[in-house]
Every structure is written in structure tokens, then in C-alpha cells.
């Protein structure tokens, strides 16, 4: 399930970082500081067990990471008002 904010679904911005996330069931895939470092590394959190998002479980569940990354790509629609070349190039 996508959780929209003021920008397109799953994308947020703040003075300190830009992030993209996707939630499905108890899992949340998260990419932080995309514009700052250009990396598209995905973090994965089990919100049922870790609601404070303190333990990145991506290395333990690469299958879930791959599925949620695919869903993030499908959910992204490039647009002029919300340009995000780092993601649109994926």
C-alpha cells in the first residue's frame, strides 16, 4: 500500500534529505538522501517488530527488497512538476 504525502506517492522531501518509501503489509522499503549521494540503496524495516525503524533488515530479506523496489519503480510516474532524474533513470 502506498502512503502518499504532499508529493507523488511514496516521495517526500525535507531540508535535510529526500526519501522514497513503499509500504506493503508490515514491511517498509526506504531510500534516503537520494539527491544528496545519488545512491539508490534500499533499507527494509519490519514495522510490526520494529516500529521505530532501528534495524535495517535488507540484507536478511533480499527477496522482499527486490519485490518492493519493483513496486516502487512501477509506482513512479516521471513528471515535470516533480522531477526526480535519479529515479526516472532507473
C-alpha positions in Angstrom: 0.0 0.0 0.0 1.4 3.4 -0.9 1.2 6.1 1.7 1.0 9.4 -0.1 2.2 12.7 1.3 2.3 16.2 -0.3 4.4 14.9 -3.3 3.7 11.9 -5.5 3.0 8.7 -3.6 6.0 7.5 -1.6 8.2 10.5 -2.1 8.9 13.1 0.5 11.4 16.0 0.8 12.8 17.9 3.7 15.6 20.4 4.1 17.9 17.6 5.2 17.1 14.7 2.9 14.9 13.4 0.1 13.4 10.0 0.5 11.2 7.4 -1.3 9.4 4.6 0.5 6.9 1.9 -0.2 4.9 0.0 2.4 3.3 -3.4 2.0 1.9 -5.3 4.9 4.3 -5.0 7.8 7.3 -4.1 5.6 8.6 -0.7 4.6 11.2 -0.2 1.9 13.0 3.1 2.2 15.6 5.1 0.2 17.1 8.1 1.9 19.2 11.1 0.6 18.7 10.1 -3.0 19.7 13.5 -4.4 22.5 14.0 -2.0 24.5 10.9 -2.7 22.9 9.5 -5.9 22.7 6.1 -4.3 19.6 4.0 -4.7 20.3 1.7 -1.7 17.2 0.4 -0.2 16.7 -0.1 3.5 14.0 -2.5 4.8 12.1 -2.4 8.1 9.6 -4.8 9.7 7.2 -2.3 11.2 5.4 -4.9 13.2 8.6 -5.8 15.1 10.4 -2.5 14.8 8.0 0.5 14.6 10.9 2.9 15.3 12.8 1.7 12.2 16.0 1.0 14.0 17.0 -2.3 12.4 17.6 -2.5 8.6 16.6 -6.0 7.5 17.5 -5.6 3.8 20.5 -8.0 4.0 18.3 -10.6 5.6 15.4 -10.4 3.1 16.8 -9.6 -0.4 13.7 -11.1 -2.0 11.4 -8.7 -0.2 13.7 -5.8 -1.1 13.6 -6.8 -4.8 9.8 -7.0 -4.8 9.3 -3.7 -3.1 11.9 -2.0 -5.4 10.0 -3.3 -8.4 6.7 -1.9 -6.9 8.5 1.5 -6.3 9.6 1.6 -9.9 6.1 0.8 -11.2 4.5 3.5 -8.9 6.8 6.2 -10.2 5.5 8.4 -12.9 8.0 10.9 -14.3 6.6 14.4 -14.3 7.8 17.9 -15.0 6.4 19.4 -11.7 8.1 16.8 -9.7 11.4 16.0 -11.5 13.5 13.2 -10.0 16.1 12.2 -12.5 17.8 9.8 -10.1 14.7 7.7 -10.1 13.5 8.3 -13.6 16.7 6.9 -15.0 16.1 3.5 -13.3 
